[in-house]
Structures are given as structure tokens and as C-alpha cells.
Amino acid sequence: MIIEVNRRHLLPDVRPDAIELMQCTKPCPSTPPHAAARWQQVRSRMGQLTRGIKRCRLRNISGESEHVTCRPSMLHKDFWLEALDKQHRYGFHLRAFHKAWKLEMAERENETGTSEDASFFHWLDHGNGKNVDLPECSQQQLRTTQVEYCNAEQRKSYELKFVSNEEDDIGRVQYAASACVVNTDELSKWIFVIDLSGRMYLGRKRKGRFHHSSFVSGAPILAAGKVIIKNGIIIAVEPHSGHFKPRLENLLALCSILANHGVDVDNIAFIKPKKWTCAWPFPPQPDLELEDFAASDTDYSADKSDSEELQTLQLEQ
């Protein structure tokens, strides 16, 4: 199966999420100068959530079969707070405090004057919010659970490259930095993303610490999901990501990219996410789920960074 992805059609129009994202960063006309400066910082950080979308139109991935258009997947709005937070505290915790902040602001809406607590993050770190403990999340949990967001240098530890064995001409994946063949173990759930340049990144999911958004710092992606790889050969893929909510078109883009790198897509077991209702163009896998042979959200090595885990795995190989 070879599917063409035309990057000129990746974003034919502006997604509603992007419009809402920009509207969220517009200060009101009466905003005082110091608050306006904070808004500008927020707008700057918002830019990372749409970074590269226009640029990705300029290149094509050519194939031979049907023509498929694919829009990048933006970070779901449930995790915008996590991406915008300088400390990248866990999104579910931030959302709980955000609800508490909105309730407090609603109770104070008739008060006169301008309050610095009108900024959620100011309220959380310097205002009334710093003393709030919620049933679903304590201040201790909020402060200590932070998600890793990789910079360009850190990202290299997770980047993969595709190589072909001269003996069998099978496309395999290696770590780009070390050239070690990839083997995902059964102790963890392994997640991947493909960025807008077509680069693939792989790492262990650690709940509250390392997610799909970690690889690209919340920037848009072409594809994401869970994967099992043995001896460099991709065995199974489930295109599920709570952070990016990929669609079927993103999965087809993944197939095109893999095929163009020499991977035999027909030998990969594609697992339909439980919540997907679209027609499924792949052979059914009724008895196969990634959780059957990969632990779910394992955090057995929370004392290590994911980069350290990769280095350990590479030394063992």
C-alpha cells in the first residue's frame, strides 16, 4: 500500500482550534501595560502550538496510488494550559485548578478595579490559587508532576532513522543518534510521533511525565500513536493519542511515510482505536490490542528521564 500525501494540501483552511487559540490570547483594550506584557508572552508561547504548519505545505511525499490530503494535528485544547505553562505541569492538574480559578473569578466579577488574579497563572503561582488544595489534586501533586517538553537537542535522543538490510531489503528503524536497532520492551507503552518534516520520534510513555506532546514541545504533528517494534521491524501500530487526537488521514500519512522508507506496510498490524467510528481500511485485528503485550502508562522508572532510559537500553543491546 503506497499512499501519496501532498503537503501543499496539508492545511487548506484554518482550523477552528487555531482560531480559538488566537482569540484566547487577545487582551481587552483596557488591559494595563504590565498585564499586556504578560499577554504578549502568552501569545509568543501560543505560537509553538501552530509552529511549522505553513512551512509544511512546501514539500511533497510522492507515491504511486491514490491521492490523500492530510492536515496536521494540533495539540488538543485540553492540553493548552500544559503547553503554555513555563513549568509544563501536568495538564489534568492544571485544568482542575483552572476550573477553580474560573469559579473564583465569577464570584468576583462585580468587584471594581483590576485584579492581577485575572491572569490564571498569576492566580495559581502568586495569588489565591497558591494556597488552594483540591480534592482531585493537591498543591504538592501540582508542583511535583511536570511533563518533559524536549528542546531541539533533547529531541535528537528520540529520533529514529530508517535503514534497509542488503540481505532481505526490509526497512528497519534505528535510533538516529546511536544507530542501535530499536526493540520496544513489554514493560512499557511505547509512543511515537511524526513531525511536520517527516521525522519519527519514539519513547516510553510515562503518565504525567512524558507524552506525545513531549517530543515536539506541543507543536503540530503529522501522525502519532502507540507502536511495537522488534529487531527494528514495526510489528503493530495503534494511532491513538489523547494529546493530538489523530484522524484516519494522519494514519494514511504515516503509511505513506513508512512505505517511502522501505517499510512493508502490509505486514504491520494496524489496531483501530476503540473510539474511532470511521470505516477501517485495514484487516481487522479483533484479538489484538497493544495492551496485550505492552504495559499501560508504565512509570516504573519515574526517577529517570526518558533520555536516560534510552541510553540504558542502547547499552544493553
C-alpha angles and dihedrals in degrees: 000000000000119000125186119229113196108202091197086073097043093107111018091164140010113275118235089239090059091051091049090047093056093044089055090060099052111107119214117257092252094056110133118239097256091050091046088056090054090049089053090054090051091049089051092053089045087062090070090064092062097030115143099006095120094041093054091067092071100073135057134213103210125207138155111249137056123347117248128181119210132193118204116252114242122210108275113255091242086074101041091100090054092051094045095048110097089219093043093225115189111290097225090054092048091050091054091053091043089060090051090050092051091051091051092047090050090054091050098042093108094053116110124234132038119291124203086216087073082088109076096213092047089051090048098048105025108014137055092308094071089070097045122109116188128203090239096043135018126208088251092056091046094052098043102042108077129160120229114241110191124224121212094274095046090047091065090071090066100039118116131204130201122234134177124224110229091215099056102009090227117152111239134180127235134175105267094218099049104019088229115151112249120247118171113208128219095242095079145032108251118212133190141188134193112215126215091270092057096254116144123219128191134191146140117278112235112183112242091004112056125020139154088278090059096072096058101023091248096308120143118278138199098222141357140174147108123305144185118209126182122187089345094306119119107234105173140004131192111188095214125133124156090197098054105020094214119205133216090269089060091052090051089051088053090052090052093050093048093047091050088055092054098260114147098235092185090067094055119098106227111201118206112229112243094240096050114108099177124109109278114226095194133079110276118256100198096165099039129086126158089237088064091074105013126061118246119247092335115196099175092129101041089140090066130066115239090246089058090050091053091050090051092050092049092052090051093054 
